[in-house]
Amino acid sequence: MPRPTRPSGFSRRAFLASAAASTAAVALSRTRIYGANDRVNMGFIAVGGRGSYSVKWYDDLSKPASADAQKSGKALPPENLRIAGLCDVDGKTLGTVAKKYPDAKAEIDFRKILDDKDIHAVVISTCNHWHALAAVWAIQAGKDVYVEKPVSNNVWEGRKIVEAARKYNKIVQGGTQQRSDPVQKQIKELIKSGELGKIQWVRGNRYGVDARGSIGKLDQPLKPPADVNYDLWLGPAQDQPIFRKKFHYDWHWVWNTGAGEMGNWGVHILDDIRNVLGDQYSLPKRILSAGGRVAWDDAGESPNVHTVYFDTGGIPVIFSLSNLPLNNKDRKTQATVWRGQPQSGYVIAFENGYYSGARGGGWVLDKDWKKVRQLKGDGGGQHNRNFIEAVRSRDPKHLNAEIEIAHLSSSWCHLANVAYRLGQNYTREQHESIAKDSGPWKELVDGFHKHLEANDVDPAKSGLKVSSILDIDPAKETFVGQSATPDALALLRREYRKPYVMPEQV
């Protein structure tokens, strides 16, 4: 295994912290308490797209609530924080955001933000392949961290963030903001009350066309934009030719830099499911995945139709994902293909009814799927405040999406992707094999085939794949038994491009 490598530009102090924890440094991190009036200086690593939203999201915390909110009596006091640092490897993007915050330090290389002792906490909104390493380096540099979802590129490196947070006693929050939605408490109370009986199964759905269409395929590799420091953009990812048409955003659909739609949106839904079930399942014990990238002849690698059975050893969790339209004739209509439920949400099936939820709330339904009453939330708009409050209290238990929770939810997505990537030629018999007697699973597989047919996709000729049933040890976060093949184990981590290497010991 590669030895820990000092990243170029990193301070000697930060690198020594990554090689061996200093008792004095750890003790200091435990004793620093921010009072309500102490200013928290924040740095933002990547400020394009979601990152620019996050800068404003946190900046808004420092401002008085709107007049309407103050009249309602629900207004919260402004937080004493400052936008102190901005970073992006795209100089054009950085310049645009920096104009709005002229007092903030602006850097192309985020390691200079980490070296700044006046910055207390960072928000990481990079491409997925940078999330874990940037988080670990930030923790080692003495920062508290808010890292976007999925918090990792693979299962192994996600655990490294958790280890670093524990070792250096830092506050680390994952970006699954629904954890801070007050509706989550209402759903848990519904489950605990027994009003609808015991839970039978849970189904997650992600059906969305929106920005998830074909990414095209070039004949010659795409040249990165001149304003981008491509070496820093790549970081730990391999230097592979890019054949998609757009440089930004569409990296999601390539394994080298992204986690597909399962990691991009599925993580929100699976995190909601884990949360309402009380996080009683760390990882599934068995998994089967089927799907493919169909209908589009493009440069993407991740599936645009994807189904997964998560055998938890208790309540079954099944998942259906599609970025294809409703049918091949109506290509602008979202792929709502199951019982009229939310396109991006989940259904909890009880003995005597259902709960159908999505971001911001949902409905209690009777056994005939008729609406009984609505549960309302806010989508988790105060997730950033939850992070700042935990930074002040120095208590990670205050966090709604503490890093281990976020790591495990991200890992469900990674396992689903690994199972897909290990798949062989598709057969319906193998697809159904993990739960032959399960009505909900059979209904999902039926819907999968009908959806393919509506989009003129022939399962026998489209390159669909289905995995074997893979066995997992949740405690060790690895495959076991006959499932622990070299190919399977290799996909639980990655090969890092030097010098951007995740250390074995953080």
C-alpha positions as CSV (number, residue, x, y, z in Angstrom):
1,M,0.0,0.0,0.0
2,P,1.3,3.5,-0.7
3,R,2.7,5.5,2.2
4,P,1.1,8.8,3.2
5,T,2.4,11.5,0.8
6,R,2.8,15.1,1.7
7,P,0.7,17.1,-0.8
8,S,2.5,19.9,-2.6
9,G,1.9,23.3,-0.9
10,F,0.7,21.8,2.4
11,S,2.2,23.3,5.6
12,R,4.7,21.3,7.6
13,R,2.4,21.5,10.6
14,A,-0.6,20.0,8.7
15,F,1.5,17.3,7.1
16,L,3.0,16.2,10.5
17,A,-0.6,16.0,11.8
18,S,-1.4,13.6,9.0
19,A,1.5,11.4,9.8
20,A,1.1,11.1,13.5
21,A,-1.5,12.7,15.8
22,S,0.0,15.1,18.3
23,T,-1.5,14.7,21.8
24,A,-1.2,18.4,22.4
25,A,-2.9,19.2,19.1
26,V,-5.8,16.9,19.8
27,A,-6.1,18.3,23.3
28,L,-6.2,21.8,22.0
29,S,-8.9,20.9,19.4
30,R,-11.0,19.5,22.3
31,T,-10.8,22.6,24.4
32,R,-11.5,25.3,21.8
33,I,-15.1,26.4,22.4
34,Y,-16.8,29.1,20.3
35,G,-19.2,31.3,22.3
36,A,-22.4,32.6,20.8
37,N,-20.6,35.9,20.0
38,D,-17.4,34.4,18.6
39,R,-17.1,34.7,14.8
40,V,-16.7,31.6,12.8
41,N,-14.6,32.2,9.7
42,M,-15.5,29.9,6.8
43,G,-13.7,28.8,3.7
44,F,-15.4,27.3,0.6
45,I,-13.7,24.7,-1.4
46,A,-15.2,24.8,-4.9
47,V,-17.7,27.5,-5.6
48,G,-19.3,26.5,-8.9
49,G,-22.8,25.1,-9.1
50,R,-23.7,23.7,-5.7
51,G,-20.7,25.5,-4.2
52,S,-21.9,29.0,-5.1
53,Y,-25.3,28.1,-3.6
54,S,-23.5,27.0,-0.4
55,V,-21.6,30.3,-0.1
56,K,-24.9,32.2,-0.2
57,W,-26.6,29.7,2.0
58,Y,-24.1,30.3,4.8
59,D,-23.8,34.0,4.1
60,D,-27.6,34.3,4.6
61,L,-27.2,32.8,8.1
62,S,-25.2,35.9,9.1
63,K,-28.0,38.3,8.1
64,P,-31.3,39.2,9.9
65,A,-34.3,37.1,8.9
66,S,-36.8,38.6,6.5
67,A,-39.6,40.9,7.7
68,D,-42.2,38.2,7.1
69,A,-40.2,35.6,9.1
70,Q,-39.8,38.0,12.0
71,K,-43.6,38.7,12.0
72,S,-44.3,35.0,12.1
73,G,-42.3,34.7,15.3
74,K,-40.3,31.8,13.8
75,A,-37.2,33.9,12.9
76,L,-33.9,32.7,14.2
77,P,-31.2,35.2,15.2
78,P,-28.3,35.7,12.7
79,E,-25.1,33.7,13.1
80,N,-21.8,35.4,13.7
81,L,-19.9,34.0,10.8
82,R,-17.9,35.4,7.9
83,I,-17.1,34.3,4.4
84,A,-13.3,34.3,4.8
85,G,-12.0,32.1,2.0
86,L,-13.1,31.0,-1.5
87,C,-11.4,28.5,-3.7
88,D,-12.0,26.9,-7.1
89,V,-9.7,25.3,-9.7
90,D,-11.7,27.2,-12.4
91,G,-10.3,30.7,-12.3
92,K,-13.3,32.1,-14.2
93,T,-15.8,30.7,-11.7
94,L,-13.7,31.8,-8.8
95,G,-13.5,35.3,-10.1
96,T,-17.2,35.6,-10.6
97,V,-18.0,34.5,-7.0
98,A,-15.1,36.5,-5.5
99,K,-16.5,39.8,-6.8
100,K,-19.5,39.2,-4.5
101,Y,-17.3,38.7,-1.5
102,P,-14.3,41.1,-2.0
103,D,-13.1,40.7,1.6
104,A,-12.6,36.9,1.2
105,K,-9.3,35.3,0.4
106,A,-9.5,33.8,-3.1
107,E,-7.3,30.9,-4.1
108,I,-7.1,28.4,-7.0
109,D,-5.4,25.8,-4.7
110,F,-7.5,24.9,-1.7
111,R,-4.5,23.8,0.3
112,K,-3.7,27.5,0.8
113,I,-7.2,27.8,2.4
114,L,-6.3,24.9,4.7
115,D,-3.0,26.6,5.6
116,D,-4.8,29.7,6.8
117,K,-5.0,29.5,10.6
118,D,-7.8,32.2,10.6
119,I,-10.2,29.9,8.8
120,H,-12.0,27.7,11.2
121,A,-14.4,25.6,9.1
122,V,-14.6,24.7,5.4
123,V,-17.5,23.6,3.1
124,I,-16.4,21.1,0.4
125,S,-18.5,21.2,-2.8
126,T,-15.9,19.7,-5.2
127,C,-16.5,16.9,-7.7
128,N,-17.2,13.6,-5.8
129,H,-13.8,12.2,-6.4
130,W,-12.2,15.0,-4.2
131,H,-14.7,14.9,-1.3
132,A,-13.0,12.4,1.0
133,L,-9.4,13.4,0.5
134,A,-10.2,17.1,0.8
135,A,-12.1,16.4,4.0
136,V,-9.3,14.4,5.5
137,W,-6.7,17.0,4.7
138,A,-9.0,19.7,6.1
139,I,-9.5,17.8,9.3
140,Q,-5.7,17.2,9.6
141,A,-5.2,20.9,9.1
142,G,-7.4,21.7,12.1
143,K,-10.7,22.6,10.3
144,D,-14.2,21.6,11.0
145,V,-15.8,20.3,7.8
146,Y,-19.1,20.3,6.0
147,V,-18.7,17.9,3.0
148,E,-21.3,17.5,0.3
149,K,-22.9,14.1,-0.6
150,P,-21.9,11.5,-1.4
151,V,-19.1,12.1,1.1
152,S,-16.8,9.7,-0.7
153,N,-15.9,8.1,-4.0
154,N,-15.8,4.6,-2.4
155,V,-16.6,2.7,0.8
156,W,-13.0,2.5,2.1
157,E,-12.2,6.2,1.8
158,G,-15.5,7.2,3.4
159,R,-14.4,5.3,6.6
160,K,-11.1,7.3,6.5
161,I,-13.0,10.6,7.0
162,V,-14.7,9.1,10.0
163,E,-11.4,7.9,11.4
164,A,-9.9,11.4,10.9
165,A,-12.9,13.1,12.6
166,R,-12.5,10.9,15.6
167,K,-8.7,11.1,15.8
168,Y,-8.6,14.9,15.6
169,N,-11.9,15.5,17.4
170,K,-13.4,17.6,14.6
171,I,-17.0,18.5,13.7
172,V,-17.8,16.9,10.4
173,Q,-21.2,17.1,8.8
174,G,-22.5,15.4,5.6
175,G,-24.5,17.3,3.0
176,T,-27.7,15.2,3.2
177,Q,-29.8,18.2,4.4
178,Q,-33.1,16.3,4.8
179,R,-31.6,15.1,8.1
180,S,-32.4,18.6,9.4
181,D,-36.0,18.6,8.2
182,P,-38.4,18.6,11.2
183,V,-40.7,16.2,9.2
184,Q,-38.3,13.4,10.0
185,K,-39.4,13.5,13.6
186,Q,-43.0,13.3,12.6
187,I,-42.4,10.2,10.5
188,K,-40.5,8.5,13.3
189,E,-43.4,9.2,15.6
190,L,-45.8,7.7,13.1
191,I,-43.7,4.5,13.0
192,K,-43.4,4.4,16.8
193,S,-47.1,4.9,17.4
194,G,-48.0,1.7,15.6
195,E,-51.0,3.4,14.0
196,L,-50.4,1.6,10.7
197,G,-49.0,-1.5,12.2
198,K,-45.5,-3.0,11.6
199,I,-43.3,-2.0,8.7
200,Q,-43.3,-4.6,5.9
201,W,-40.8,-3.1,3.4
202,V,-39.6,0.2,2.0
203,R,-39.2,1.3,-1.6
204,G,-37.1,4.2,-2.8
205,N,-37.7,5.8,-6.2
206,R,-35.6,8.2,-8.3
207,Y,-37.2,9.1,-11.6
208,G,-35.8,12.2,-13.2
209,V,-35.1,13.3,-16.7
210,D,-34.2,17.0,-16.0
211,A,-30.4,17.4,-16.4
212,R,-29.7,13.7,-16.8
213,G,-30.0,13.2,-20.5
214,S,-27.4,12.0,-22.9
215,I,-24.0,13.6,-22.3
216,G,-22.9,12.9,-25.9
217,K,-19.8,11.3,-27.2
218,L,-16.8,13.0,-28.9
219,D,-14.6,11.5,-31.5
220,Q,-11.5,13.1,-29.9
221,P,-10.9,13.7,-26.2
222,L,-12.3,16.9,-24.8
223,K,-9.8,19.6,-24.0
224,P,-10.3,21.0,-20.4
225,P,-11.2,24.7,-20.3
226,A,-8.2,27.1,-20.3
227,D,-9.3,28.6,-17.0
228,V,-9.2,25.3,-15.2
229,N,-6.1,24.0,-13.4
230,Y,-6.6,20.5,-14.6
231,D,-4.1,18.8,-12.4
232,L,-5.8,20.2,-9.3
233,W,-9.2,19.3,-10.8
234,L,-8.2,15.7,-11.3
235,G,-6.5,15.4,-7.8
236,P,-6.8,11.7,-6.8
237,A,-8.6,10.7,-10.0
238,Q,-6.8,9.0,-12.9
239,D,-5.8,11.1,-15.9
240,Q,-8.1,9.5,-18.4
241,P,-9.3,11.0,-21.7
242,I,-12.7,12.7,-21.6
243,F,-15.1,12.0,-24.4
244,R,-18.3,13.8,-23.0
245,K,-19.3,17.1,-24.6
246,K,-19.4,19.2,-21.4
247,F,-16.5,19.4,-18.9
248,H,-18.4,20.6,-15.9
249,Y,-21.2,18.7,-14.1
250,D,-21.4,15.7,-16.5
251,W,-18.4,14.2,-14.6
252,H,-21.1,12.6,-12.4
253,W,-21.7,9.9,-15.0
254,V,-18.1,8.6,-15.2
255,W,-16.8,6.3,-12.5
256,N,-13.4,8.0,-12.3
257,T,-15.0,11.2,-11.0
258,G,-18.6,10.4,-10.1
259,A,-21.0,8.0,-8.6
260,G,-23.8,8.2,-11.1
261,E,-27.4,9.0,-10.3
262,M,-27.3,6.6,-7.4
263,G,-24.7,8.7,-5.7
264,N,-26.0,12.0,-6.9
265,W,-29.7,11.7,-5.9
266,G,-30.1,8.2,-4.6
267,V,-28.0,9.1,-1.6
268,H,-30.7,11.6,-0.4
269,I,-33.4,9.0,-0.7
270,L,-31.5,6.2,0.9
271,D,-30.4,8.5,3.7
272,D,-34.0,9.4,4.4
273,I,-34.9,5.7,4.5
274,R,-32.1,4.9,6.9
275,N,-33.0,7.9,9.0
276,V,-36.7,7.0,9.4
277,L,-35.8,3.4,10.2
278,G,-33.7,4.7,13.0
279,D,-30.3,4.0,11.4
280,Q,-30.7,0.4,12.7
281,Y,-29.0,-0.9,9.6
282,S,-25.4,0.3,9.0
283,L,-25.0,-1.6,5.7
284,P,-27.0,-4.3,4.0
285,K,-26.1,-7.9,4.5
286,R,-26.8,-8.9,0.9
287,I,-27.3,-7.0,-2.3
288,L,-28.4,-7.6,-5.9
289,S,-28.3,-4.9,-8.6
290,A,-29.5,-4.8,-12.2
291,G,-29.6,-2.1,-14.9
292,G,-27.7,-0.5,-17.6
293,R,-27.0,2.6,-19.7
294,V,-29.5,2.2,-22.4
295,A,-31.2,4.2,-25.2
296,W,-28.2,6.7,-25.3
297,D,-25.0,6.0,-27.2
298,D,-22.9,8.4,-25.1
299,A,-19.7,8.6,-23.1
300,G,-21.4,7.9,-19.8
301,E,-20.6,4.8,-17.7
302,S,-23.1,4.9,-14.9
303,P,-26.6,3.3,-15.4
304,N,-29.5,5.4,-16.4
305,V,-31.9,2.6,-15.3
306,H,-30.9,0.9,-12.0
307,T,-32.7,-1.4,-9.6
308,V,-31.4,-2.7,-6.3
309,Y,-32.5,-5.1,-3.6
310,F,-30.9,-4.3,-0.2
311,D,-31.3,-7.3,2.2
312,T,-30.8,-5.7,5.6
313,G,-31.5,-8.9,7.5
314,G,-34.7,-7.2,8.7
315,I,-36.9,-4.8,6.8
316,P,-36.2,-5.2,3.0
317,V,-35.3,-2.0,1.1
318,I,-35.7,-1.9,-2.6
319,F,-34.8,0.8,-5.0
320,S,-35.7,1.8,-8.6
321,L,-34.0,4.5,-10.6
322,S,-34.5,5.9,-14.1
323,N,-33.3,8.9,-16.1
324,L,-35.3,7.8,-19.1
325,P,-38.6,9.6,-20.0
326,L,-42.1,8.1,-19.5
327,N,-41.9,6.6,-23.0
328,N,-40.1,7.0,-26.3
329,K,-42.8,9.3,-27.7
330,D,-43.1,11.7,-24.8
331,R,-39.4,12.4,-24.1
332,K,-40.0,15.4,-21.9
333,T,-42.3,13.7,-19.3
334,Q,-40.6,12.5,-16.2
335,A,-40.5,8.7,-15.7
336,T,-43.3,8.4,-13.1
337,V,-43.8,4.7,-13.4
338,W,-45.0,3.5,-10.0
339,R,-48.4,4.1,-8.4
340,G,-48.3,7.9,-8.9
341,Q,-45.9,8.3,-6.0
342,P,-43.2,11.0,-5.8
343,Q,-40.5,10.8,-8.5
344,S,-37.8,11.3,-6.0
345,G,-38.9,9.8,-2.7
346,Y,-39.8,6.6,-0.9
347,V,-42.7,4.6,0.4
348,I,-42.9,2.8,3.7
349,A,-45.3,-0.1,3.5
350,F,-47.0,-0.9,6.8
351,E,-49.5,-3.7,7.6
352,N,-52.4,-1.2,7.5
353,G,-51.3,1.6,5.1
354,Y,-48.4,3.5,3.7
355,Y,-46.3,6.6,4.2
356,S,-45.2,8.2,0.9
357,G,-42.5,10.8,1.4
358,A,-40.2,13.1,-0.6
359,R,-38.1,16.2,0.2
360,G,-40.1,18.5,2.5
361,G,-42.8,16.0,3.6
362,G,-45.3,13.5,2.4
363,W,-48.6,11.7,3.0
364,V,-50.0,9.0,5.3
365,L,-52.1,6.7,3.0
366,D,-54.6,4.0,3.8
367,K,-54.5,0.4,2.5
368,D,-56.1,1.6,-0.8
369,W,-53.5,4.3,-1.3
370,K,-55.9,7.1,-0.5
371,K,-54.5,10.1,1.3
372,V,-55.3,10.4,5.0
373,R,-53.2,13.3,6.2
374,Q,-50.2,15.3,5.2
375,L,-46.9,15.6,7.1
376,K,-45.1,18.9,6.3
377,G,-41.4,19.8,6.5
378,D,-39.0,22.4,5.1
379,G,-36.6,20.3,3.1
380,G,-33.8,20.7,5.7
381,G,-33.1,24.4,5.1
382,Q,-31.5,24.8,8.6
383,H,-28.9,22.0,8.0
384,N,-26.2,24.7,7.7
385,R,-27.2,26.2,11.0
386,N,-27.1,22.8,12.6
387,F,-23.4,22.6,11.5
388,I,-22.6,26.0,12.9
389,E,-24.3,25.2,16.2
390,A,-22.2,22.0,16.5
391,V,-19.0,23.9,15.7
392,R,-19.8,26.2,18.6
393,S,-20.8,23.4,21.0
394,R,-17.9,21.1,19.9
395,D,-20.3,18.2,20.3
396,P,-20.6,16.0,17.2
397,K,-23.7,14.4,18.7
398,H,-25.4,17.7,18.0
399,L,-25.0,17.1,14.2
400,N,-28.0,15.7,12.3
401,A,-25.8,14.2,9.6
402,E,-22.6,13.4,11.5
403,I,-19.9,12.0,9.2
404,E,-20.4,8.3,10.1
405,I,-24.1,8.6,9.3
406,A,-23.2,10.3,6.0
407,H,-20.5,7.7,5.3
408,L,-22.8,4.8,5.7
409,S,-25.6,6.3,3.6
410,S,-23.0,7.0,0.8
411,S,-21.8,3.5,1.1
412,W,-25.2,2.0,0.3
413,C,-24.9,3.9,-3.0
414,H,-21.4,2.7,-3.6
415,L,-22.4,-0.9,-2.9
416,A,-25.3,-0.6,-5.4
417,N,-22.8,0.7,-8.0
418,V,-20.2,-1.9,-7.3
419,A,-22.9,-4.7,-7.6
420,Y,-23.9,-3.2,-11.0
421,R,-20.3,-3.0,-12.2
422,L,-19.7,-6.6,-11.3
423,G,-22.9,-7.7,-13.2
424,Q,-23.0,-10.1,-16.1
425,N,-25.4,-10.5,-19.0
426,Y,-29.0,-9.8,-17.8
427,T,-31.6,-12.4,-17.2
428,R,-34.9,-11.8,-15.6
429,E,-34.6,-15.0,-13.6
430,Q,-31.4,-13.8,-12.0
431,H,-32.9,-10.3,-11.4
432,E,-35.7,-11.9,-9.3
433,S,-33.5,-14.5,-7.6
434,I,-32.7,-12.6,-4.4
435,A,-36.4,-12.4,-3.4
436,K,-38.4,-14.8,-5.5
437,D,-41.4,-14.7,-3.2
438,S,-41.5,-11.0,-2.6
439,G,-44.5,-9.3,-4.2
440,P,-43.0,-5.8,-4.0
441,W,-39.7,-6.9,-5.6
442,K,-41.6,-8.7,-8.4
443,E,-43.7,-5.5,-8.9
444,L,-40.5,-3.5,-9.2
445,V,-39.0,-5.9,-11.8
446,D,-42.3,-5.9,-13.7
447,G,-42.2,-2.1,-13.8
448,F,-38.6,-2.2,-14.9
449,H,-39.4,-4.3,-17.9
450,K,-42.5,-2.2,-18.8
451,H,-40.5,0.9,-18.6
452,L,-37.8,-0.5,-20.9
453,E,-40.5,-1.5,-23.4
454,A,-42.1,1.9,-23.3
455,N,-38.7,3.3,-24.3
456,D,-38.1,0.7,-27.1
457,V,-35.3,-1.0,-25.2
458,D,-34.9,-4.7,-25.7
459,P,-33.5,-6.3,-22.5
460,A,-31.8,-9.0,-24.6
461,K,-30.0,-6.6,-26.9
462,S,-29.3,-3.5,-24.8
463,G,-26.3,-4.6,-22.7
464,L,-28.2,-4.7,-19.4
465,K,-26.4,-6.4,-16.5
466,V,-27.4,-8.1,-13.4
467,S,-25.2,-9.0,-10.5
468,S,-24.9,-12.2,-8.4
469,I,-26.2,-12.0,-4.8
470,L,-23.3,-10.4,-3.0
471,D,-22.7,-11.0,0.7
472,I,-21.5,-8.2,2.9
473,D,-20.1,-8.0,6.5
474,P,-21.6,-4.7,7.7
475,A,-19.2,-4.4,10.6
476,K,-16.1,-4.8,8.5
477,E,-17.6,-2.9,5.5
478,T,-16.5,-5.5,3.0
479,F,-17.6,-8.4,0.9
480,V,-17.3,-11.9,2.4
481,G,-17.4,-15.5,1.4
482,Q,-17.5,-16.2,-2.3
483,S,-18.5,-12.6,-2.9
484,A,-15.0,-11.4,-1.8
485,T,-13.5,-11.7,-5.2
486,P,-10.4,-9.6,-6.2
487,D,-12.6,-7.6,-8.6
488,A,-15.3,-6.9,-5.9
489,L,-12.8,-6.0,-3.2
490,A,-10.9,-3.7,-5.6
491,L,-14.1,-1.7,-6.2
492,L,-14.4,-0.9,-2.5
493,R,-11.5,1.5,-2.9
494,R,-9.6,3.2,-5.7
495,E,-6.1,3.7,-7.0
496,Y,-5.0,7.3,-6.2
497,R,-3.0,9.5,-8.5
498,K,0.1,10.8,-6.8
499,P,0.6,13.0,-4.9
500,Y,-3.1,13.1,-4.1
501,V,-3.1,9.9,-2.1
502,M,-5.4,9.0,0.8
503,P,-3.2,7.8,3.6
504,E,-3.7,4.3,5.1
505,Q,-3.4,5.9,8.5
506,V,-5.0,9.3,8.9
